[in-house]
Amino acid sequence: MSDHLITREIRADGTKGRYVIRMGGVEAELTYSVVSPALVIADHTGVPDAFRGTGAGLAMMERLVADARAEGFSIMPLCPFVNAQAKRHPEWADAFSV
């Protein structure tokens, strides 16, 4: 999955956001809540069967980590998938608040 396929959508009030990959009318998403400018909670990842094996979940994680580094916020991995990926990728430790 290429980064240009991932859309970042943020609610108008800035309290919630999500990363989305769309393919054939189906969406994969990673949602988050903004606690403060310095902290977001990754709370859900949904990857439909149409995306299984495509790396969509990992691609959204990579984008989240890149945005955290670029924008200076930490990620609290409430979502089990995000938490598992954070543990598998120690090179991302600087982006996480645990």
C-alpha positions as CSV (number, residue, x, y, z in Angstrom):
1,M,0.0,0.0,0.0
2,S,1.4,3.3,-1.0
3,D,1.2,6.3,1.3
4,H,-0.6,8.3,-1.4
5,L,-3.6,6.0,-1.1
6,I,-4.1,6.9,2.5
7,T,-6.4,9.8,3.3
8,R,-6.3,11.5,6.7
9,E,-9.6,12.9,7.8
10,I,-10.0,15.1,10.9
11,R,-13.3,16.2,12.4
12,A,-14.0,20.0,12.2
13,D,-13.7,20.4,15.9
14,G,-10.3,18.6,15.9
15,T,-11.1,16.0,18.5
16,K,-11.3,12.9,16.3
17,G,-9.6,11.7,13.1
18,R,-9.0,8.7,11.0
19,Y,-6.7,7.3,8.3
20,V,-8.6,5.7,5.5
21,I,-7.8,3.5,2.5
22,R,-10.5,3.1,-0.1
23,M,-10.6,0.4,-2.7
24,G,-13.6,-0.7,-4.7
25,G,-16.1,1.0,-2.5
26,V,-14.7,-0.6,0.7
27,E,-12.8,1.3,3.4
28,A,-10.1,0.3,5.8
29,E,-9.6,2.7,8.7
30,L,-7.5,3.5,11.7
31,T,-9.3,5.9,14.1
32,Y,-7.9,8.1,16.8
33,S,-8.9,10.7,19.4
34,V,-7.0,13.9,20.1
35,V,-6.4,14.3,23.8
36,S,-4.1,17.3,23.4
37,P,-1.7,18.7,20.7
38,A,0.9,16.4,22.3
39,L,-1.1,13.2,22.6
40,V,-3.5,11.1,20.4
41,I,-5.1,7.8,21.3
42,A,-5.2,5.3,18.5
43,D,-8.5,3.5,19.4
44,H,-9.6,1.3,16.5
45,T,-8.3,-0.3,13.3
46,G,-10.8,-1.9,11.0
47,V,-9.6,-3.8,8.0
48,P,-12.3,-5.6,6.0
49,D,-11.7,-8.9,4.3
50,A,-11.2,-7.2,0.9
51,F,-8.0,-5.7,2.3
52,R,-6.6,-8.8,4.1
53,G,-3.0,-9.5,3.1
54,T,-2.5,-6.2,1.4
55,G,-0.6,-4.5,4.2
56,A,-3.3,-1.9,4.6
57,G,-3.2,-1.9,8.4
58,L,0.6,-1.6,8.5
59,A,0.5,1.2,5.9
60,M,-1.9,3.2,8.1
61,M,0.3,2.6,11.1
62,E,3.4,3.8,9.2
63,R,1.5,7.0,8.2
64,L,0.3,7.5,11.8
65,V,3.9,7.2,13.1
66,A,5.3,9.5,10.4
67,D,2.6,12.1,11.3
68,A,3.3,11.8,15.0
69,R,7.0,12.4,14.4
70,A,6.4,15.3,11.9
71,E,3.8,17.0,14.1
72,G,5.3,16.3,17.5
73,F,2.6,14.2,19.1
74,S,2.8,10.9,20.9
75,I,0.5,7.9,20.3
76,M,-1.2,6.0,23.1
77,P,-1.9,2.6,21.5
78,L,-5.4,1.7,23.0
79,C,-6.3,-0.4,19.8
80,P,-5.0,-4.0,20.1
81,F,-3.6,-3.9,16.5
82,V,-1.8,-0.6,17.0
83,N,-0.4,-1.9,20.4
84,A,0.8,-5.1,18.8
85,Q,2.5,-3.3,15.9
86,A,4.2,-0.9,18.3
87,K,5.7,-3.9,20.1
88,R,6.8,-5.5,16.8
89,H,8.5,-2.3,15.7
90,P,10.9,-1.0,18.4
91,E,12.2,1.6,15.9
92,W,8.9,3.4,16.4
93,A,9.3,3.7,20.2
94,D,9.9,7.4,20.0
95,A,6.4,8.0,18.6
96,F,4.6,6.1,21.4
97,S,3.5,7.0,24.9
98,V,3.1,3.9,27.0
